[in-house]
Amino acid sequence: MRAVALLALLLLAAVPVRAAVDAPADTNDYPTEARADYVFACMAVNGGSQTALRRCSCAIDVIASLLPYADYERADTVLRMRHLAGGYLSETFRGKEASGFVQRLEEAQAEAEVRCF
């Protein structure tokens, strides 16, 4: 009887763990700092109002639901390096793979604009 109760308890305890492992890609894998950085930059461009705060927060939530953080980070790196790097080094960040990261970010941003602005 105790073995059955123990087995039932273990199975119940395993359910939340499995749910977390099988969670969809749109879970919150963006660090708070990255979300805040996006919102601050977005607000600066959009007037810094309370409305801008709501819309920009919505936008990063939409982006996070469409694009895994690793891809967001790659696209951000590509964009920064295109802006900062010169000469042959910048060419590395203009290739097909790098452009693909940027394109996926731009698509997610376009969707965020439609939904939030």
C-alpha positions, -999 to 999 in steps of 0.1 A, spaced: 0 0 0 28 24 9 46 15 -24 14 25 -44 11 57 -24 48 65 -29 45 58 -67 14 80 -70 32 108 -51 62 105 -74 41 106 -105 22 137 -93 55 154 -85 68 146 -120 40 164 -138 51 200 -132 87 191 -142 76 175 -174 53 205 -182 83 228 -178 104 207 -201 77 204 -228 69 241 -226 66 259 -259 93 281 -273 75 313 -263 83 309 -227 102 337 -210 137 329 -220 146 366 -225 166 380 -195 150 410 -178 179 432 -187 174 424 -225 137 432 -222 143 464 -203 170 475 -228 146 470 -257 118 488 -239 140 518 -230 153 521 -265 118 517 -280 104 543 -255 131 568 -265 121 566 -301 84 567 -293 82 597 -270 88 582 -236 52 583 -225 31 559 -205 15 548 -238 50 542 -253 58 520 -222 28 499 -227 33 495 -265 70 488 -262 65 463 -234 39 446 -256 63 446 -285 91 428 -267 66 403 -255 55 396 -290 91 394 -302 99 370 -274 70 348 -284 82 346 -320 120 345 -317 141 325 -293 164 347 -272 195 331 -288 184 342 -322 175 377 -309 209 379 -294 226 369 -326 206 394 -347 215 421 -321 252 413 -324 251 413 -362 234 447 -362 258 462 -337 288 448 -356 275 461 -389 274 495 -373 307 494 -354 330 472 -374 347 484 -406 365 469 -435 368 432 -440 354 425 -405 321 441 -412 318 418 -443 316 388 -419 283 403 -406 268 409 -440 267 373 -451 237 351 -458 236 335 -423 240 369 -405 213 385 -427 190 356 -419 191 364 -382 184 400 -389 156 392 -412 139 370 -386 142 398 -360 128 423 -385 98 400 -392 92 396 -354 94 434 -350 70 440 -378 45 416 -362 50 433 -329 43 467 -345 11 453 -360 -1 439 -327 11 466 -303 11 499 -322 
